[in-house]
Amino acid sequence: MNTGTQKPLNFGKILDQTFRILKNYFKPLFMISLLIMTPIYLLQILTLLISGRDFIMSADPSQNFLSQLTANTESFAITTITEDIGVIISGLLTVIATPIIVGATIYAVKFAREGKKVATRDMIKMALPRYWPMFGTTLLLGIIIFLIIFSTIFLAIFIGAAASFAVHPIVGILLGFLLVAGIFIGAGLLLTRWSLSIAAVLFERVAPGFTKSWHLTKRQTWKFFGLFIILYIIMYTISSILQVPLILLGNSILSNLLINFITMVANIIVYAGYAVMYFDAHLRYEAGDIKEMLDSYDSLEQS
């Protein structure tokens, strides 16, 4: 798997390498996420059991297929206080667990690119010493993303409403749409410049790593922005397609467990692509430094 890993990759080759790594090293990548997320999944199962959820929702013989499907769909919207508390706790624990999953996955991709054996526990152990800096960076990025989303919604509503009253409702809707699109692209490019900060924290021993990420993504922003969009589209497409049949199971323990596994696999795709992007950016950055050193040396020789 180490063929071509010392060469900068273009848009298509990054995707190609990502999916080749996923194909050849899916088991250890899956086990990294599973090993860390298992306690959280067990907590969710326990919460559902306490709430009285069935392992598999039984069909009502008096209902036809369409009525049963509608009832199963509606069951996802009906939750108990215990389930709501369980969802909140599980969500917080997932936020806590995510940095170590990402860190271990990045190490796994590094080993895969170098053709080395990927051992699940070793990858986790290697990422653990940098957990808190990664967690802090993840939390900071999350806050920034939340503020951007909140500000975008507020501005779109405010400007759209003002334009609707002052000019015409259609003008207000159009302005709101253009504003959201503009902020999405601008914020997306900005976040792309900071996106490699978690990987930088892991390998470069910096925190929060925004400055290092800014240098790594120089002249690569649009490419990485496009890659993130493609990866997230793939992630959400896979999740949506695979989760649709689970409606037949209703809001049961089995359906929740399968949804968790599907989400976990979809996330692995993004994490692996993210790691490949980081190593490509790092390789280009080092090559740029070497080129600058050679240019400086040539200038000194000529003088």
N, C-alpha and C positions, 0 to 999 in steps of 0.2 A: 504493500500500500504506500510505500515511500517514493514511488515513481512520480517525479514532477513536483514534489513538495517544496523544493528549493527554488521554484520558478513562480513569479507573480501570476495570478490567475485572473482571467477576465470574468464577466458576469456569468456566462454559461458554464465555464469550468468550475466556478465556485459551487454552483448548484449541482453539477455533475459529481464533484468530489464529495459534497455533502451526502448525496443519496448513495454513493458507493460505500461511504463509511457506515451509513445507516444499514445498508444491506449486509456488509461483511462483519459489522460489530454490533448488530442490533441487540443481541442477548446481554452483553455487559452494560450497554447503555440503558437498556430497559431495567436491568437489575439494580443499577445505581438509584434510579427514581423509585423503584418498588421497595427497596430496602429502607429508604428514608421515609417514604410516604405510608408504609404499612401501618405504623401506629396510629396515624391520622385516619386512615380508612377503617381501622378497627374501632376507633372512637365514634366514627359516623355510624357504623353498623350497630354499636351498642346504643347510641342515641335513638336510632330507628326502632330497635327492639323495645326499648323503654316506652317509646311513643305508641307501640302497638302495631307497627307496620308488619305486614306479612312478608315472608321471604319471596313468594311469588303471588301476585294478585290472582285470585281465582275468578273465572268468568261466571257471570250470572246467566243461567240457562234461559231465563225469561226475556233476555235482551238479544236483539240481533247484533250483527257484527258492527254496524255503524254506531249504534247506541253504546255498545261496549267500548268502542274506540273513543267516543266522545267522553264517556265517563272516565276512562283511563287518562285522557289528556287533562281533564279538569282536576283529577286527583293530585297532579303536580302543584296546583295552586292552593290546595288545602293542606295546611301544615299546623302542627301544634306548637305551643310555646317551647316545649322541650326540643323539638326539631329546629326551631329558629335559633335557640341558644346554641345547639350543637353545630349549626351552620356557621355561626359567628366564631365560635371557638376553633372549629376546623379551618376556617378562613385565615384566622390569625396564625395558627400553627403552620399553615401552608406558606404564608409570607415568611415565617421564621425559617422554614425548611428550604425554600427556593434557592437562596444563595449557595448553600452547600451542594445542592443538586446541580446547579449551573457550574460551580467551580469544579466538581468532580467530572462532569461531562466534558468540560473544556480540557481537562487533563487527559481524559479518555480519547478525545479527538486528537490531541497532540501525540499520544502514543500510537494511535491508529495511523496517522500520517507518517510516522517514523517506522512503521512496520513492526512495532513492539507488541508484546502481549498486554492486553488490557484486563487487569484484575480489578474487580468491582471494589473490594474493600481497600485496596491500595490507592485507588483513585480518590476515594472518600477521605482516607487518612492524609493524603497529600494536600487536599483542599482545606482541611480543618484548621490549620494554623492561621489562615487568612480569613476565617469566617467573619469575625466582627467587622473588619474593614469592608468586606463585601456586603455585609448586612447593612452597615451604615450608608454605603453608596446606593444600594438598592432602595433603601427607605427614602433617601434624598431624591433619587430619580422619581420614585412614586409620588412624592409630594409635589415635585415640579410638574409632572404629568397631570395630576389632579387639578392644580392651579390653572394650568393651560386649558384643560377641558372646561372647568367652571367659568373661567374668563371668556372663553369662546362662546359658550351658551348664553352667558349674560349679555355680551356685546351684540350677538346675533339677534336676541330677543329685543333688546333696547333699540338698536338701530333700525331693525325691521319694523318695530311698532311705530317708531318716530316717523319713518318714511311712509308708512301706511296711512298715518293720520295727516301728514303734511302733503303728500303727493297722491299716491294710489296704493291700495293693498298689494297689487301685483308688483309694483316697484319695491315695496317693502320686503316682499318674499324674495325677489331677485337679489336685492342688496344683501339680505341675510344669508342667502345661499352663497353668493360671491365672497362674503366675509368669512364664512365657515371654510370654504374651499381655500381661500388665501391663507388663513391662519393654519389650516391643516398642513399645507405644503411648507409654510415657513417654520412652524413648530416641528414638523416632521424632520426637516433638514437640520434644525438646531439639535433636536434629540439624537439624530444620527451622528452628529459630531461628538456627542457625549456618550453614545451608545456603548463604546468599547471600554468604558471606565471600569466596569466590573472585572473584565479580563485583565485590564491594566493593573488593577489592585492586586489581582491574584499573582501576576508574574513580575510586574515592575516594582513591587513593594512601595507603591504610592497610595495615598488616600486623600480625597475620594477618587482621584484618577481622571477628573474632567480635563485637566490640561494635557495629560498624556494622550487621552482619547482624541482630543482636538488635533494634536499633531499627527496621530496615526491615521485619522480619516481625511487628512488634507488631500485634495484632488481626487478623493474617492467618495465624496458625500453623496452625489446623485446615484452612483452605482450601488452603494450600500443601502440608500433609501429605497431604491427599486427592489433590491434583494429582500429587505425586510417586508415590503408590501407583498411580494410573491410568496415568501415563507408563511406569512400570516394568512394569506388567502388559501394556501394549501392546507394549513392547520385548521382553519374554520370550515373549509369544504369537507375535509375528512371527518371532522367532529360532527358536522351537521348530517352528513350522509349516513354515518354509522349509528347516530343516536336516534334517527327517525324510527327505525324498527322497534326501538326500545319502548315506544309509546304503548305497544301491545302489552308490555309488562306492567304498565301503570307506575305509580309511585311506590314501588316495592323495594325491598332491600337489594334484590338481585339487579334491578334496573339502575339503582344508584351506584352499585358496585361496578357495573359495566360502564356506566357513564364516566366514573372516575378513571378506569383503565383507558378508555378511549381518549379522554382529555390528557392523560399522562403521556400516551404515545404521541399525540399531536404536539405536545410541548417539546418532546424530545427532538422532533424535526427542527423546531426553531432553535433550540439550544445547540444542536450540532451545526446548523448553518451559521449561527452566531460565532461559534468557535472557529470555523473555517475562515470566516471573514476576518477575525482578529489575527490569526496567523498569517493570512495574506497581507493584511495591513502592516503587520510587524515586519514582515520580510521586505516589503516595499520601503518602509521607513529606514531599515538598516541599510538597504541598497542605496537609498538617497544620501545617508550619512557618509557611506564609503565614497560615493561619487563626489560629494562636496570635499572630502579629504583629498581625493586625487586631484581635483581641480585646484585646490589650494596649493598642493605640492607642485603641480605643473606651473602655477603662477610664480611660486618662489624660485623654481628652477630657471624660468625665463628671465626673472629679474636679476 
